[in-house]
Amino acid sequence: MELILQRKLEHQQKAVDSIARVFKDTWIKSPTKYYANPEITIFQDGVGDNIRAVQSENKIYPENRGFSLAPGCLNLDIKMETGTGKTYVYVQTMYELHRLYGINKFIVAVPGLAIKAGARQFMEDDYVMRHFRDECGYDAEIDLLTLDTPKKKKKGRQYFPSAVSEFVKGSCRDSKKIFVLLVNMQLLKEQKNYMLSRDDYGAVVEGFYCPYDALKATRPFVIIDEPHKFSRDQKAFSVIMDRLNPQCIIRFGATHPEVTIGKGKNKQVVKDYQNLLYDLNACQAFNQGLIKGVAKEHFEPSSKQEEKVKLLSVKKNEVATFQYKSADNPTRTFQLKVNDSLAQIAEEFAGLTISAIDKNFIELSNGQTKTVGEEMTVDIFMNSY
């Protein structure tokens, strides 16, 4: 199967432009170290106005905006339905932020190995690289470094993980390179003697003994894929915040984490949006023809009697009381015990018996359970259905 990419698809370009506009007209400070990103003064006046303007233009409902400019790290959210091209969008975002603002150190965090393999394949694909260079006109290319778990622990002197070393040493003076470190959630752990947190390596990188300290010094931008798996109470997210100390975190996903606010009657579960800039939800994606739908055919029953059977009450291990209702017959009540057939109520239930009667539900011989108050439509048990 051949990969075919199109440039400037409206639903994708809008997401990229929304992120880029956040930093428009902000003061950018040149890095003091060759291996660090430029410093964007994100908390100067204007950034908040930019965010509000983007949210208003993209019609983000006020209750979903999650406006926040907490000191230390700027959080931005992009919501895109699965299948609409999130990977393409966050890769183009890196190209665009590099073109406009000189950002060239990105850490991409993904939840698992399968998504990591897909992201790696996409970013390393020759056709993808030519697409962004020749069709999109970006005068730079991604240098992808993938962090993997060491296969074997070697005895003797240990050295910095090579992916981290090459990422850190990448120079901001090289305007043709965008350095990207790809890492999965399992590697973002804080443990003694772990690959990224240990500080007893036999060699240093730019004066840093600990990989986390070296990564932190690059002042990275972090991109999180599938943010619902990186909730703020998880270890991986706290490591990103505390040990990597990024200038900016941009989360791309169809689903975002949930948080609980309030207590008692005022308790609410809401989406944990942090400056949501773009919302391409499932309904919008379907209406725009971006994802597939499912067609359903409803079979009309041959009977027009509208027969229904409702489980009224149960007495554990003893009896279940049913109510039979029909358009053409009077309402009747039936009491059945374990192993009794429901055909006593309606012949369409032939072969269906009660296997067990519990405190507030029954179990049927076909494996289904029915709770008190639940109704069954007789028609769907007909042989003709």
Number of C-alpha atoms within 10 A of each C-alpha: 3 5 8 8 13 8 13 12 10 9 17 19 14 16 25 24 16 21 23 17 16 21 21 13 10 18 15 14 11 14 16 10 13 16 22 25 26 23 18 19 14 21 15 10 11 16 20 18 11 20 24 19 16 21 22 14 12 17 13 17 12 11 10 17 22 18 19 15 17 9 8 13 16 19 21 24 26 28 22 24 22 17 13 18 14 21 18 17 20 23 19 21 21 23 26 18 19 22 17 11 18 20 24 31 28 25 24 23 27 23 20 16 14 11 16 20 14 11 19 16 12 17 19 13 13 10 15 17 17 14 17 20 15 11 13 14 11 18 14 18 17 18 18 20 19 19 15 16 11 9 6 6 7 8 6 7 9 13 15 22 16 13 17 20 18 17 24 23 16 20 19 23 13 11 15 16 20 24 24 25 22 22 23 23 18 15 17 22 18 17 10 10 10 12 23 22 18 16 19 14 17 11 14 16 18 13 9 16 19 18 24 23 18 25 25 19 19 27 23 25 24 24 25 24 25 23 25 19 19 22 17 16 10 10 16 21 20 18 15 21 19 11 20 23 23 24 22 20 23 22 25 25 22 20 18 22 17 15 14 11 11 9 8 7 6 7 10 13 10 14 17 21 23 21 24 27 29 26 22 20 15 18 11 14 19 14 11 10 10 16 15 10 10 4 5 6 5 5 8 10 14 10 12 11 14 13 17 17 22 19 23 18 19 22 15 14 13 13 19 24 16 22 17 20 19 15 11 10 10 8 12 12 14 16 17 19 18 17 13 14 20 20 13 14 19 15 13 16 18 15 11 16 20 21 18 19 22 15 12 16 20 24 17 19 14 11 8 10 15 16 17 17 12 12 16 14 12 22 20 14 15 14 9 9 11
